[in-house]
Amino acid sequence: MRFPMSYPKIAAALTLLSLLTMSSVTTQAAETGRATRHWSASWTASPQPAWEDGFALPTNIPATLSNQTVRQIVRLSIGGKHARVVLSNEYGTTPLTIGAAHIALAASSGSSSEIVAGSDRVLTFGGRGEVTIAPGAPAVSDPIDLALMPLAQVAVSIFLPQTTPLATFHWEGKQTAYIAPGNLTAAPLIKTDQTVEARLLLSTILVDTPPASRAVAAFGDSITDGAGSTSNSNQRWPDLLAQRLAKQRIAVINAGISGARVLSDKMGVNAMARFDRDVLNQPGVDTVILLMGINDIGWPSSSFTPDDPALPADRLIAAYRQLIARAHMRHVRIVGATLTPFEGALQDTALKGYYSEAKEQTRQTVNQWIRSSGEFDAVIDFDAAVRDPGHPRRFLPAYDSGDHLHPGDRGYHAMADAIDLDTLLDSSRSTRTGAK
């Protein structure tokens, strides 16, 4: 014979049911919140392997760090209410231990390690303040609450408690980073004489943005990376493009690597190998500007690679077609940019043989194809924007950094101003599923 449930038991059952229902609703709400959070890359520095001694250019970084903090200053493109930081052990051969990491608002836009009082946030990784990153892997921090305006300057501080080989870095940082003994990740100011201009282990900062936000990736070499621009001033052409697009909630990330080549390695892996990692896999990217190839043309028979044979224009064009096809398969627009003038490049340095008449003819052939083939979704004519009308194989003197290969600040402004935003961001044109 069954007896009716007593009132206490009924009350307990109803309480349990209520708790289970609330738990289910809370879980669904949390899952919904995660699903609706829209992450976009706001800043990147493409990882490079530290090259061996004896190369024409030094890395200018310590071989290792131990029981030291590195504070790096970064200017974002778009802002958000939450952020995540990505650290990279891409080229490490052993596990990389991060003892602590913090992010804060930088107090100065120039050369200073000071942070804004009250803005410091501890970064965690799976809820822990310490993380060990496997060789070849990144580590993505948990989201942190930090209101970030467009073009905000932030300081990312990383403590390395163990002897850590700096196998992964970004050479052309163009921004002072500060290195000091001990765990100073929360310090208001790091006073030190040890500084570098490279990026160390830091590869990406993501922000939580409205779904309508977009990101443009600048995929290039030293002319995208900002060689020849003024340090600590964000005068690279992608920085200046980011300023133009900030009010439209469009991020601009810099995937340039100084010395980068489309088809060969040295100061970073070739463009074909890193295209997915540095561009297509970056959250929010729907457009890429490709400005790369001048090193493929200029390096052979130079002090960089004296034994390399000349690169025919058709090999570079075939590589461009591969990048176009891969972008379109991911529904990403790809904009081709013409290669800038380089007559007399590096002639007053120890790096001889970069320019020749034959190489100039290759550049002209490649630029003609970029302008006329119709295979890119759009074209930016950087060559026309910076060349000397009276001597078109050279930069306009006012735009030349002085080495005849890289623009100076005024040249980078001219490049950024030459980008027609309506053409760059033409969402009405459907992205093709393959190259012609």
Beta strands, then each sheet from edge to edge (+ up, - down):
strand 1: 39-44
strand 2: 48-49
strand 3: 64-65
strand 4: 68-75
strand 5: 80-88
strand 6: 96-98
strand 7: 100-105
strand 8: 121-122
strand 9: 131-133
strand 10: 138-140
strand 11: 144-148
strand 12: 153-160
strand 13: 164-165
strand 14: 168-170
strand 15: 177-181
strand 16: 194-196
strand 17: 199-200
strand 18: 202-208
strand 19: 214-220
strand 20: 250-256
strand 21: 285-291
strand 22: 333-337
strand 23: 378-380
strand 24: 387-388
strand 25: 391-395
sheet 1: 1+ 18- 5+ 10-
sheet 2: 1+ 18- 5+ 11-
sheet 3: 2+ 14- 17+
sheet 4: 3+ 13-
sheet 5: 8+ 7- 12+ 4- 15+ 16-
sheet 6: 6+ 9-
sheet 7: 20+ 19+ 21+ 22+ 23+
sheet 8: 24+ 25-
end
